Amino acid sequence: MPDAADALRAPYWLRDNCPCADCRDPRSGQKLFQITELPTDLAVAAATELNGFLEVLWSDGHRSRYPLPWPAAEPQEDGRTERAKQLWQAADFAAGLPEARWAQYLADEAERAAVLRAVRRHGFALLRQVPTEPGQVLEVARSFGYVRETNYGELFDVRVEPDPNNLAFTSSAIAPHTDNPYRDPVPTVQLLHCLENAAQGGDSGLVDGFKAAALLRAESPADFELLVRTPVPFVFRDRDAELRADRPLISVDGRGRIREVRMNNRSIGRLELPAERAEAFYAAYRRFAAITLRPELRLEFRLDAGDCLVFDNTRLLHARTAFEDGGASRAAAGTGGGRRHLQGCYADLDSLSSALAVLDRRAAALDELEELFEQAGEAGYLGEAVTQAAHMLQAAALAEQAGAPGHLVAAALLHDVGHFFDSEGHGAVTGRELMQGQDNRHSDSGADWLARWFGPAVTEPVRLHVAAKRYLCAVEQDYRAALSPASEYTLQVQGGPFPPERAAAFAAQPGAADAVAVRRWDDAAKEADREVPGFAHYRPLLAALLSDPR
């Protein structure tokens, strides 16, 4: 990726990334022009670095402004290749599997992100204590994306069937494999939820297919290249479906990095190859299959009732040991011992990755807020006996104790963030201008800054909390008398009590009552050494209120 200087020497790249509203839709960020619409002789006519921007005048008269540093750091790829993965063997999980309790996963966005990140990085994660209700696996899939329906239905039962159309629906051992290789695109995420497991045997196994492919590349590069270059016919047929996809066992991206593994001996059809090439292919295929069967690569564990395994079906090979089912007919009828019953469904990595990216974006917004509380917030608060952070945390605690709705607790917590910036938007001044006799309009600047992440239910009480003070001073005689000396001083800087007509106009606004409530908690939140929860206590609340963090 070019830096700012290099970008000037790549005019089409730079112009294609112009962020202005004439080139990109401000809401979606999508480009409003075709690359072929740019002049064939496009060139930079002039370029200047000014006030933190790279300003470019183009030969066709267009002007672009790029915020510096340019370009901002972005992921270098989509995260689907081996480069973004942690390749593993069984011993790497000696300390435990990547797992979480279902209730915690639902309640805590950080926990949910950790689970989804494990699927991206390790290829799998295990959710425990998922309710053992039929169809619950669909709710797990919908917690991060969308269910991918196939000829097996929206969900499928993995249990012994009297007339199975797939070996998965028997009690036989199943070798490491990926599912549905006869589809293109293949379902990229698979979920298996255990409703019951009283069988002897039937343990689950996982093999990192990227690790196995990387070992093949290291041990026999020629075999690796042969499997990458040879399409394999994967086929499935039953009474209602006939599916086929011709894809290699190992797929790589344009840079040669492993991107997908399809491995399912049961579904490989007949290759139409000359004898010499067929013999070479099968030698490579056998070598790769033998690697996937190495004991040190296979991670084995038992799925118990309530466990739900989520894994990357383009990377991980899953398996199971044989089990005693007490007889196929009894198992199918729901009688007898040894029942093993899983329900499964498919989803896709793009929705999982999207959910994770949004969670990370939300976490970054909350991290930025928390950093303000921990750093700039430790400064004194307008001559009061508390720090700025302590004042806002006290206001939030008072709102919470009053049973206020979440948006007002958030507004109380964040009402004074505008004090962290001066009138030019520079940080960490904590109300210095206001105490020097200049209205810093912190209610407006704070609301505008918070609008990156929160909707009007949070930002408008912040915007109006200074006006609420001027209103209360105008309509409640005892209110002004109770103001602290510092608050009386800032009242004068901010314009003093409202005259009657402005007080009436304020009271008529839809958000006036919320702003007054925040104002009263603001006024009471100035006690030294009051014990209140820290910022971390409010992160789940704030996360639930975030709109579209950008």
C-alpha positions in Angstrom: 0.0 0.0 0.0 1.6 3.4 -0.9 2.3 6.0 1.7 1.3 9.6 1.2 4.4 10.4 -0.9 4.2 7.2 -3.0 0.4 7.8 -3.5 1.2 10.9 -5.5 3.1 8.7 -7.9 0.1 6.4 -8.3 -2.6 8.9 -9.4 -5.3 6.4 -10.4 -5.0 4.6 -7.1 -5.1 7.9 -5.1 -8.0 9.3 -7.1 -9.9 6.0 -6.9 -9.7 6.4 -3.1 -10.8 10.0 -2.9 -13.1 10.3 0.2 -15.1 13.4 -0.9 -18.9 13.4 -1.2 -18.7 13.8 -5.0 -16.7 10.5 -5.2 -18.3 8.5 -2.4 -21.8 8.3 -1.0 -21.5 9.7 2.6 -23.8 7.1 4.0 -22.6 3.9 2.4 -19.1 4.8 1.5 -19.7 3.4 -2.0 -18.0 5.0 -5.0 -20.1 7.2 -7.3 -18.0 6.8 -10.4 -16.6 4.2 -12.7 -12.8 3.9 -13.0 -13.2 4.3 -16.8 -14.8 7.7 -16.2 -11.4 9.1 -15.1 -9.3 10.9 -17.7 -6.7 8.8 -19.6 -4.1 11.4 -18.8 -5.0 11.9 -15.1 -2.2 13.6 -13.2 -1.6 15.5 -9.9 -1.5 19.2 -10.7 -0.6 20.3 -7.1 -0.4 18.7 -3.7 -0.1 20.4 -0.2 -0.1 19.1 3.3 -2.2 21.5 5.4 -3.9 21.2 8.8 -3.5 17.5 9.0 -4.7 16.8 5.4 -3.1 16.1 2.1 -4.9 18.4 -0.4 -4.6 17.4 -4.0 -5.6 19.4 -7.1 -6.1 17.1 -10.1 -5.4 17.8 -13.8 -9.2 17.6 -14.5 -9.9 20.3 -11.8 -11.2 17.9 -9.1 -10.0 18.6 -5.5 -9.4 15.8 -3.0 -8.6 16.0 0.8 -7.1 13.0 2.4 -6.7 12.9 6.2 -3.1 12.3 7.3 -1.6 9.8 8.0 -2.8 8.5 4.6 -3.8 5.9 4.0 -5.1 4.8 7.4 -4.2 1.3 8.4 -6.6 -1.3 7.1 -6.5 -5.1 7.0 -4.3 -6.4 4.2 -6.6 -9.2 3.3 -9.9 -10.8 4.1 -8.5 -13.1 6.8 -9.4 -16.3 5.0 -5.9 -17.6 4.1 -3.3 -19.4 6.3 -1.6 -16.0 6.8 -4.3 -14.9 9.2 -4.6 -18.2 11.0 -2.9 -19.9 13.9 -2.1 -23.4 12.5 -2.3 -26.0 15.3 -2.0 -29.6 16.4 -3.7 -31.3 19.2 -1.1 -30.6 21.9 -1.6 -26.8 21.4 -4.9 -27.2 23.3 -3.6 -29.1 26.3 -4.6 -26.2 28.5 -8.2 -26.3 27.2 -10.4 -25.6 24.2 -11.6 -22.2 23.1 -15.0 -22.1 24.8 -17.6 -20.0 26.5 -20.9 -20.5 28.3 -23.9 -19.7 26.2 -25.4 -17.2 28.7 -22.1 -15.3 29.0 -21.7 -15.3 25.2 -25.1 -13.7 24.8 -24.6 -11.2 27.6 -21.1 -10.0 27.0 -20.0 -8.6 23.7 -16.3 -9.1 24.6 -17.0 -12.8 25.2 -18.9 -13.1 21.9 -16.1 -11.5 20.0 -13.6 -13.9 21.7 -15.6 -16.9 20.5 -16.0 -15.6 16.9 -12.3 -14.7 16.9 -11.4 -18.2 17.9 -13.4 -19.5 14.9 -11.5 -17.2 12.7 -8.1 -17.8 14.1 -8.2 -21.5 15.3 -11.0 -22.6 13.1 -13.4 -23.6 15.9 -14.9 -22.7 19.3 -17.2 -24.6 21.7 -20.3 -23.1 23.4 -21.3 -24.8 26.6 -24.7 -25.0 28.3 -26.7 -24.2 25.2 -30.3 -25.2 26.0 -31.0 -28.7 24.7 -34.1 -27.8 22.8 -34.7 -28.9 19.3 -33.8 -26.2 16.8 -31.7 -24.3 19.3 -28.7 -24.7 16.9 -30.4 -22.2 14.6 -30.4 -19.6 17.3 -26.7 -20.1 17.8 -26.1 -19.5 14.0 -28.4 -16.5 14.0 -26.4 -15.0 16.9 -23.6 -14.2 14.4 -25.2 -14.5 10.9 -27.6 -16.4 8.8 -28.6 -20.0 8.4 -27.5 -21.6 5.1 -30.3 -23.9 4.0 -29.4 -27.0 1.9 -31.1 -30.1 0.6 -30.7 -31.4 4.1 -33.1 -28.7 5.2 -32.6 -25.6 7.5 -31.3 -28.0 10.1 -30.4 -31.7 10.1 -30.3 -34.4 12.7 -27.2 -36.4 13.2 -28.3 -39.7 14.7 -28.7 -43.3 13.6 -31.4 -43.5 10.9 -33.1 -46.8 9.7 -32.6 -45.9 6.0 -29.6 -43.4 5.9 -28.6 -41.5 2.7 -25.3 -40.6 4.3 -22.8 -42.5 6.5 -23.1 -39.6 9.0 -26.5 -41.0 9.9 -25.1 -44.4 11.1 -23.1 -45.4 14.1 -19.9 -46.0 12.0 -16.6 -44.2 12.6 -16.2 -41.2 10.3 -12.8 -40.3 9.1 -11.7 -36.6 9.1 -13.5 -34.8 6.4 -15.1 -31.5 5.4 -18.9 -31.3 4.7 -20.7 -30.7 1.4 -17.6 -30.6 -0.8 -20.0 -31.2 -3.8 -21.3 -27.6 -3.4 -19.8 -24.5 -4.8 -19.8 -22.4 -2.8 -19.4 -24.8 0.1 -21.1 -23.9 3.4 -18.2 -22.3 5.2 -19.3 -22.6 8.8 -20.8 -25.7 10.4 -22.5 -26.0 13.8 -23.2 -29.2 15.7 -25.3 -29.0 18.8 -25.5 -32.0 21.1 -29.0 -32.7 22.5 -28.1 -36.1 23.9 -25.1 -38.4 24.1 -25.5 -41.5 26.2 -23.6 -43.7 23.6 -20.5 -45.7 24.3 -18.0 -44.0 21.9 -19.0 -41.4 19.5 -16.2 -39.0 20.5 -15.7 -36.0 18.2 -12.4 -35.1 16.5 -11.0 -32.1 14.7 -7.9 -31.8 12.4 -6.5 -28.5 11.2 -6.6 -29.0 7.4 -4.5 -25.9 6.8 -1.8 -27.4 9.1 -2.0 -30.7 7.2 -1.7 -29.0 3.9 1.2 -26.9 5.1 3.0 -30.1 6.3 2.4 -31.6 2.8 3.9 -28.5 1.2 6.9 -28.7 3.4 7.4 -32.5 3.1 6.5 -32.9 -0.6 6.2 -29.7 -2.6 5.5 -31.5 -5.8 2.5 -33.4 -4.3 1.2 -30.2 -2.8 1.3 -28.4 -6.2 -0.4 -31.4 -7.9 -3.3 -31.3 -5.5 -3.6 -27.6 -5.9 -3.7 -27.9 -9.7 -6.0 -30.9 -10.0 -9.8 -30.4 -9.9 -11.6 -33.3 -8.2 -15.2 -34.2 -8.9 -17.1 -34.2 -5.6 -20.5 -35.8 -6.1 -23.7 -36.4 -4.1 -26.8 -38.2 -5.3 -30.0 -39.3 -3.7 -33.7 -39.4 -4.6 -34.1 -35.6 -4.4 -30.7 -34.1 -5.2 -27.8 -34.5 -7.6 -24.9 -32.2 -6.7 -21.4 -31.8 -8.2 -18.5 -29.4 -7.7 -15.1 -29.8 -9.4 -12.6 -28.3 -7.0 -9.1 -29.2 -5.9 -8.4 -30.8 -2.5 -6.3 -27.7 -1.6 -7.1 -24.2 -2.9 -4.7 -21.3 -2.7 -5.1 -17.6 -3.4 -3.2 -15.5 -6.0 -0.1 -15.4 -3.7 0.0 -19.1 -3.2 -1.4 -19.1 0.3 -3.7 -21.9 1.5 -7.3 -20.7 1.4 -9.5 -23.8 1.4 -9.3 -27.5 2.0 -12.0 -30.0 0.7 -11.4 -33.5 1.9 -14.2 -36.1 1.8 -13.3 -39.5 0.5 -17.0 -40.6 0.6 -17.9 -37.9 -2.0 -15.1 -38.1 -4.5 -16.3 -39.3 -7.9 -14.3 -40.8 -10.8 -11.4 -38.6 -12.0 -11.0 -38.7 -15.8 -7.2 -38.6 -16.0 -4.6 -40.4 -18.1 -3.1 -43.3 -16.2 0.2 -41.7 -15.5 -1.4 -38.5 -14.1 -4.0 -40.5 -12.2 -1.2 -42.5 -10.5 0.6 -39.3 -9.6 -2.6 -37.8 -8.2 -3.4 -40.8 -6.1 0.1 -40.9 -4.7 -0.2 -37.2 -3.6 -3.8 -37.8 -2.4 -2.7 -40.8 -0.2 0.2 -38.8 1.2 -2.1 -35.9 2.1 -4.8 -38.2 3.6 -2.1 -40.0 5.7 -1.0 -36.6 7.1 -4.6 -35.9 8.2 -4.7 -39.2 10.1 -1.5 -38.5 12.1 -2.5 -38.9 15.8 -0.7 -35.7 16.8 -2.9 -33.6 14.5 -6.2 -35.0 15.8 -7.9 -33.1 18.7 -10.4 -35.4 20.3 -13.1 -34.5 22.8 -16.6 -35.5 23.7 -19.7 -33.5 23.0 -22.1 -33.7 25.9 -25.7 -32.5 26.1 -25.7 -28.7 25.7 -22.4 -28.4 23.9 -22.4 -26.7 20.5 -19.4 -26.8 18.2 -18.9 -24.0 15.7 -16.2 -24.6 13.1 -14.8 -23.4 9.8 -15.8 -26.0 7.2 -13.3 -24.7 4.6 -10.4 -25.4 7.0 -11.2 -28.0 9.7 -11.7 -31.7 9.1 -14.2 -33.2 11.6 -14.5 -36.8 12.6 -16.0 -39.1 15.1 -15.3 -42.5 16.6 -17.8 -45.4 16.2 -20.4 -45.9 18.9 -22.9 -48.4 20.2 -26.3 -47.1 19.6 -28.4 -49.9 21.1 -29.8 -50.9 17.7 -30.8 -48.7 14.8 -34.5 -49.4 15.0 -34.7 -48.6 18.7 -32.6 -45.5 18.3 -34.8 -44.3 15.5 -37.9 -45.0 17.6 -36.5 -43.2 20.5 -36.3 -46.2 22.8 -33.4 -48.2 24.2 -30.0 -47.0 25.5 -27.0 -45.5 23.9 -28.7 -42.6 22.0 -26.5 -40.0 20.4 -28.4 -37.1 18.9 -26.8 -34.0 17.5 -28.5 -31.3 15.5 -26.6 -29.3 12.9 -26.9 -26.4 10.5 -24.7 -24.4 8.2 -23.8 -20.7 8.1 -21.1 -18.7 6.4 -17.8 -17.1 7.3 -18.7 -13.8 5.7 -21.5 -13.1 8.2 -19.4 -14.4 11.1 -16.5 -12.1 10.1 -18.9 -9.2 9.7 -20.4 -9.8 13.2 -16.8 -9.9 14.6 -15.8 -6.7 12.8 -18.8 -4.8 14.1 -18.1 -6.1 17.6 -14.5 -5.0 17.3 -15.6 -1.6 16.0 -18.0 -1.2 19.0 -15.3 -2.3 21.4 -12.9 0.3 19.9 -15.5 3.0 20.5 -15.9 2.0 24.1 -12.1 1.7 24.6 -11.8 5.3 23.4 -14.4 6.5 25.9 -12.8 4.5 28.7 -9.4 5.9 27.9 -10.9 9.4 28.3 -12.1 8.5 31.7 -8.8 7.0 32.8 -6.6 9.7 31.4 -8.1 13.2 30.8 -10.8 12.4 33.3 -8.4 12.2 36.2 -7.9 16.0 36.0 -9.8 18.2 38.4 -13.4 19.2 37.7 -14.1 22.9 37.5 -12.9 23.7 41.0 -15.0 21.0 42.7 -13.8 18.4 45.1 -13.9 15.6 42.6 -12.1 14.7 39.3 -13.9 15.0 36.0 -14.3 11.2 35.7 -15.5 10.8 39.3 -18.1 13.5 38.7 -19.5 11.7 35.6 -19.4 8.3 37.2 -21.3 9.7 40.2 -23.9 11.2 37.9 -24.4 7.8 36.2 -24.6 6.0 39.5 -27.3 8.4 40.7 -29.3 7.9 37.4 -29.0 4.1 37.8 -30.1 4.3 41.5 -33.1 6.3 40.4 -34.2 3.5 38.0 -33.6 5.7 34.9 -33.8 4.1 31.5 -30.5 3.1 29.9 -30.2 6.0 27.5 -30.4 8.5 30.5 -27.9 6.5 32.5 -25.6 6.8 29.5 -26.3 10.5 29.0 -25.5 11.1 32.7 -22.3 9.2 32.4 -21.2 11.1 29.3 -22.7 14.5 29.8 -19.4 16.3 30.3 -17.2 14.7 27.7 -17.2 18.1 25.9 -14.9 19.4 28.7 -12.2 17.1 27.3 -11.9 19.3 24.2 -11.4 23.0 23.6 -13.5 25.0 21.1 -11.2 23.9 18.3 -11.6 20.2 19.1 -8.2 19.7 20.7 -8.2 17.3 23.6 -7.4 17.0 27.3 -8.3 20.5 28.5 -11.0 19.5 31.0 -13.0 22.7 31.0 -10.0 25.1 31.2 -11.6 27.6 28.9 -14.8 27.7 30.9 -13.1 28.4 34.2 -11.1 31.2 32.4 -14.4 32.9 31.6 -14.9 31.6 28.0 -18.0 29.5 27.3 -16.5 26.3 25.7 -20.0 25.2 24.6 -19.1 21.8 26.0 -22.6 20.5 25.8 -22.7 21.0 22.0 -19.2 19.8 21.3 -19.8 16.7 23.5 -23.1 15.8 21.9 -21.5 16.3 18.4 -18.6 14.1 19.3 -20.8 11.4 20.8 -23.0 11.4 17.7 -20.4 9.2 16.0 -21.6 6.3 18.2 -24.9 7.2 19.8 -28.3 8.3 18.7 -30.3 11.3 19.9 -31.8 9.6 22.9 -28.2 9.8 24.4 -26.8 12.9 22.7 -29.7 15.3 23.1 -29.8 15.2 26.9 -26.0 15.9 26.7 -26.6 18.8 24.3 -29.3 20.3 26.5 -27.9 19.8 30.0 -26.4 23.3 30.2 -29.7 24.8 28.9 -31.5 22.7 31.5 -29.4 24.5 34.2 -30.3 27.9 32.9 -33.9 26.8 32.7 -34.0 25.5 36.3 -32.4 28.7 37.6 -35.2 30.7 35.9 -38.2 28.6 37.2 -37.0 27.2 40.5 -35.9 29.8 43.1 -34.4 27.2 45.4 -32.4 25.5 42.6 -30.0 28.4 42.0 -29.5 29.0 45.7 -28.2 25.4 46.0 -25.6 25.7 43.3 -21.9 25.4 44.3 -19.7 28.5 43.9 -18.0 26.9 40.8 -21.4 26.1 39.3 -22.7 29.7 39.9 -19.6 31.0 38.2 -20.0 28.8 35.1 -23.7 29.8 35.0 -22.7 33.4 34.5 -20.2 32.4 31.8 -22.8 30.3 30.0 -25.3 33.2 29.9 -27.2 33.1 33.2 -30.8 32.1 33.8 -33.1 32.0 30.8 -35.5 34.9 30.4 -39.1 33.8 30.7 -39.7 33.4 26.9 -36.6 31.2 26.5 -37.5 29.2 29.6 -40.9 28.5 28.1 -39.4 27.5 24.7 -37.0 25.1 26.4 -39.7 23.4 28.4 -41.7 22.9 25.2 -38.9 20.9 23.6 -39.4 17.1 23.4 -36.2 16.3 25.2 -36.5 18.9 28.0 -37.6 16.4 30.7 -34.6 14.1 30.0 -32.2 17.0 30.0 -33.6 18.3 33.4 -33.2 14.8 34.9 -29.5 14.6 33.7 -29.0 18.1 35.1 -30.2 17.2 38.6 -27.9 14.1 38.7 -25.1 16.4 37.4 -25.6 18.8 40.3 -25.6 16.1 42.9 -22.5 14.3 41.6 -19.8 16.3 43.4 -19.1 14.4 46.6 -15.5 13.6 47.4 -14.8 9.9 48.1 -18.3 8.6 47.1 -17.9 5.0 46.1 -19.5 4.3 42.7 -18.9 1.7 39.9 -16.2 2.4 37.4 -16.5 2.8 33.7 -16.3 -0.9 33.0 -19.6 -1.4 34.8 -21.3 0.6 32.1 -19.7 -1.0 29.0 -22.6 -3.5 28.4 -25.1 -0.7 28.7 -23.2 1.5 26.3 -22.6 -1.4 23.9 -26.4 -2.0 23.7 -26.9 1.7 22.9 -24.3 2.1 20.2 -25.8 2.8 16.8 -23.3 2.7 14.0 -19.8 3.3 15.3 -17.7 4.8 12.5 
